[in-house]
Amino acid sequence: MKVIAVIPARYEASRFPGKLMQMLGDKTVIATTYQNVMDTALFDDVFVATDSQIIFEEIKKSGGKAVMTGAHETGSDRIAEAVQDLDCDIVVNVQGDEPFLKLEPLQQLIAVFNDDPEREISLASLKIKLTEPDDIENPNHVKVITDRNGFALYFSRSVIPYARETVVKTNYFKHIGVYAFRKKALLEFAALPVEPLETAEKIECLRYLEYGMKIKMIETDFVGVGIDVPADLEKARRLIDRNK
């Protein structure tokens, strides 16, 4: 099974333009993400897919691999263009704004496909338990609910589930934007029209669910910092400083 990692990266992020070129220690966010993925030594190939000449040059300058794509609304669409002619079985999408991802969660995602003899799983992704009310209510934190077998039922920026009955303990999970796809499922995704739920929530995973694809969610205790807004960048810098 040939497994590659692709880091989709665009410069003009809606909530924090240029965030991938901000500095984390002595490297930019995107260069830090790329290096951390390379350091896992899990993949047959790793590269950045971008429509930004600035990001392309940054990765090439740091000795990494990058390819230019057209403009896309989602990372999955961008990756689909980048891998359509490549020989690979599993494509792991590591978000460019998740610079601290570690070895174990990536191993867990890849293992999903080794344990899927019927090939019913289209993609796998990560979730982490949320406990702080501010995190649960934050629309920048995409929440996910699953069935008893760990397959995603829905993703939302709203609080799900809604705890109408407060006597029962309710667990909340944040979706971490790292995916592992079967290449075939990824290319099928990119060919499908965008449906209303994805448009409303701005969550690309909903396109898979709206077309009946299965998403296996893996719970992790990995705590990183996804950089969505400037305050997240400051958290990431403090984490870098603590680990020096």
Secondary structure, DSSP 8 states (H G I E B T S, - for coil): --EEEEEEE-S--SSSTTGGGSEETTEEHHHHHHHHHHHT---SEEEEEES-HHHHHHHHHTT--EEE----SSHHHHHHHHHTTS--SEEEEE-TT-TT--HHHHHHHHHHHHT-TT----EEEEEEEE-SHHHHH-TTS-EEEE-TTSBEEEEESS-SS--S-TTS---EEEEEEEEEEEHHHHHHHHHS---HHHHHHT-THHHHHHTT--EEEEE--------SSHHHHHHHHHHHHHT-
